[in-house]
Amino acid sequence: MTESPEGKMVNATESAGQVQRHEPTELVPVKGDESSQQAKFEESVENSIEKALKEVEENRDRWLRAVADLENFKKRSTQERSKLLKYKEEDLLRELLPILDNLERALAHAGQKHESDPVAKGVAMVIEMFKEVLKKYEVTEIESLGKKFDPQFHEAIAQEPHQKQEPNTVSRELEKGYMYKDRMLRPAKVIVFTAGK
């Protein structure tokens, strides 16, 4: 015999057929456990938010840098392209200068008789045509004779002592120098006066 929940004595066989009912158990939180779990959860959420915000800031920074790099690349490309277009004939013009030099030497060799010599007259005409073409492409001669020696425009080949001339003045020009727009195409090869003894 066993005692039923109502306090009656019941046979074990009788109780087997009946389902016993119990009052639902109330869960009682352990003191401090709920608040610590809540605190851990809030801390986890805060850490996740901070991490996400940091990642957003890093991505934004990377994006800004990439945009700035792209803009700089575009500017640099535009500058290089415009420079290439501006000076595209530079190499060709540099190669043509020795031809002009040789024509001028040939005319100088003919001397004063080039007025009567048809070949020398033809060479003089070709030189003038050559100079017109150079002028069209903004190639200008560097004036050197009697000027102060300037290493930006002159290349000193030799020195010549002279008592009356000012030192570092160009005495002779062995090869003319030329500018192409605002660039040096070829420096003038010169002989420079030095203080005489």
C-alpha positions in Angstrom: 0.0 0.0 0.0 1.1 3.5 -0.8 -0.2 6.8 0.2 -1.9 9.0 -2.5 -1.3 12.7 -2.8 -4.7 13.3 -1.2 -3.6 11.3 1.8 -5.6 8.1 1.1 -4.1 4.7 1.2 -4.1 3.2 -2.2 -3.1 -0.2 -3.5 0.0 -0.2 -5.7 -2.0 -1.8 -8.5 -4.6 1.0 -8.3 -2.0 3.7 -8.5 -0.4 2.3 -11.6 -3.4 3.0 -13.7 -3.8 6.5 -12.6 -1.6 9.5 -13.7 -0.4 11.5 -10.8 -0.6 15.2 -11.2 2.1 17.5 -9.7 2.0 21.2 -9.4 4.4 22.9 -11.9 7.8 23.7 -10.5 8.6 27.3 -10.3 12.1 28.2 -11.5 13.8 30.4 -9.1 16.8 32.2 -10.5 19.9 32.0 -8.4 20.8 35.4 -7.0 23.4 37.3 -9.1 23.3 34.7 -11.9 20.8 36.6 -14.0 22.4 40.0 -13.7 25.9 38.5 -14.6 24.5 36.8 -17.7 22.8 40.0 -18.7 26.0 41.9 -18.1 28.0 39.4 -20.2 25.5 39.6 -23.0 25.6 43.4 -23.0 29.3 43.4 -22.9 29.4 40.9 -25.9 27.0 43.1 -27.8 29.0 46.3 -27.0 32.2 44.5 -28.2 30.6 43.4 -31.4 29.3 46.9 -32.1 32.7 48.4 -31.3 34.4 45.9 -33.6 31.9 46.5 -36.4 32.3 50.3 -36.1 36.1 49.9 -36.1 35.8 47.8 -39.2 33.5 50.3 -40.9 36.0 53.1 -40.1 38.9 51.0 -41.5 36.9 50.2 -44.7 35.9 53.9 -45.1 39.5 54.9 -44.7 40.7 52.3 -47.2 38.0 53.5 -49.6 39.0 57.2 -49.2 42.6 56.2 -49.8 41.7 54.2 -52.9 39.7 57.1 -54.3 42.6 59.5 -53.6 45.0 57.2 -55.3 42.8 56.9 -58.3 42.5 60.7 -58.6 46.2 61.1 -58.3 46.7 58.4 -60.9 44.3 60.2 -63.3 46.1 63.5 -62.7 49.5 62.0 -63.2 48.4 60.2 -66.4 46.9 63.4 -67.8 50.1 65.3 -67.0 52.3 62.6 -68.6 50.0 62.4 -71.6 50.0 66.2 -72.1 53.8 66.3 -71.6 54.2 63.5 -74.2 52.0 65.4 -76.7 53.7 68.7 -76.0 57.2 67.3 -76.5 56.4 64.5 -79.0 58.8 65.9 -81.7 61.7 66.4 -79.3 63.7 63.3 -80.3 63.2 63.9 -84.1 64.3 67.5 -83.7 67.4 66.6 -81.8 68.3 64.2 -84.5 67.9 66.9 -87.2 70.2 69.4 -85.5 73.5 67.8 -86.7 72.2 68.0 -90.2 71.7 71.7 -89.8 75.1 72.0 -88.3 76.7 70.3 -91.3 74.8 72.5 -93.8 76.0 75.6 -91.9 79.6 74.3 -91.9 79.4 73.6 -95.7 78.2 77.2 -96.3 80.9 78.6 -94.0 83.5 76.6 -96.0 82.2 78.1 -99.2 83.0 81.5 -97.7 82.1 84.7 -99.6 81.8 83.1 -103.0 78.5 81.5 -102.1 76.8 84.5 -103.8 78.1 83.3 -107.1 78.2 79.6 -106.5 74.7 78.0 -107.3 75.4 75.0 -105.0 76.3 77.2 -102.1 73.3 79.4 -102.8 71.1 76.2 -102.7 72.7 75.2 -99.4 71.9 78.7 -98.0 68.3 78.3 -99.1 68.0 74.8 -97.5 69.4 76.3 -94.3 66.8 79.0 -94.3 64.0 76.5 -94.9 65.4 74.3 -92.1 65.4 77.2 -89.7 61.8 78.1 -90.7 60.7 74.5 -89.9 62.5 74.7 -86.5 60.8 78.0 -85.8 57.4 76.5 -86.6 58.1 73.8 -84.0 59.2 76.4 -81.4 62.9 75.6 -81.6 65.0 78.6 -80.8 68.8 79.2 -80.9 70.5 79.9 -77.6 72.6 83.1 -78.0 76.0 82.5 -76.5 78.7 84.7 -77.9 79.7 87.5 -75.5 77.3 86.2 -72.8 78.2 85.1 -69.3 78.8 81.3 -69.1 75.6 79.6 -67.8 75.9 75.8 -67.2 72.1 75.5 -67.8 72.6 76.5 -71.4 76.3 76.1 -72.2 78.8 73.2 -72.2 82.3 74.5 -71.8 84.7 72.6 -74.1 87.8 74.6 -73.4 89.1 77.8 -71.7 90.9 80.7 -73.4 93.0 83.1 -71.3 92.5 86.8 -72.1 93.6 89.9 -70.2 90.9 92.3 -71.4 87.8 90.1 -71.5 85.8 89.4 -68.4 86.4 85.8 -67.1 83.6 83.3 -67.6 82.4 85.0 -70.8 81.8 82.9 -73.9 84.5 83.6 -76.5 83.6 81.2 -79.2 80.7 78.9 -80.1 81.7 75.5 -81.5 78.2 74.1 -81.7 75.0 76.1 -81.4 72.6 75.3 -78.6 68.8 75.1 -79.0 65.7 75.3 -76.8 62.6 73.4 -77.6 59.6 75.3 -76.2 60.7 75.6 -72.5 63.1 72.6 -72.6 66.8 72.3 -73.4 67.1 70.5 -76.7 70.9 70.8 -76.9 73.3 72.9 -74.9 75.7 75.2 -76.8 79.3 73.9 -76.9 81.5 76.9 -76.1 85.0 78.1 -75.3 85.1 80.4 -72.3 87.5 83.3 -71.4 89.5 83.0 -68.3 91.7 85.6 -66.5 94.8 86.2 -68.6 98.4 86.0 -67.2 
